[in-house]
Amino acid sequence: MLELLAFQFASPGPVLLQIGPLVIRWYSVLILTGIIGGTLLAQRLAVRRAV
C-alpha cells in the first residue's frame, strides 16, 4: 500500500522564466505572493477594525 502513495517528481529547476538577460526564479514568485497576500490581509483587517 505504501508503494502506491510514494511517487517521484522532477524538480522544475530554479528558473521559472527567462527573457533575454531577465531571469525570474521560482522563489522570487513565492516571496512576491507572500508579500501581496500579507498586504491584502493587512488591508482587510485594517478596514474591519477601522484603523
N, C-alpha and C positions, 0 to 999 in steps of 0.2 A: 504494500500500500504506500509505503514511504517513497518508493521509486516513482510513483505517479505524481507525487507532489513536487519532486525535485526536477527542476528544469534549468537549462542553461540558456543564457542570453549573451549576445555580444555587446560589448561596450560601444556606444556610438562614437566615442572619441571626444576629445576636449573641444573641438571646433564645431559650432553649430552652423555658421555661415561665413563665407569668405568672399568678399567682393574687392578684387584688387588688393591693395595693402590693408584694407579694413577687415579685421577678423573679429567676429562675435563668438564668444565662448559660452558654453552651457552655464557655467557658474555665474557669469555676469547676468544672464537672463533670470536665474533663480534669485540673485540678490536684488535685481530690479523689481521682480514680482513681489518680494517681501517688503520692499520699501513702499511700493504703490499700495499693497494690501494694508500695511500698517498706517499709512496716511489716510486711506479711505475709512478705516476703522476708527481712527482718532477723530476724524471729522464727524462721523456718525455719532460717536459718544459725546462729542462737544455740543452738538445740536440737541441731543437728548437731555443733557444736563444743563443746557442754557448757559454755556460758558462763553 
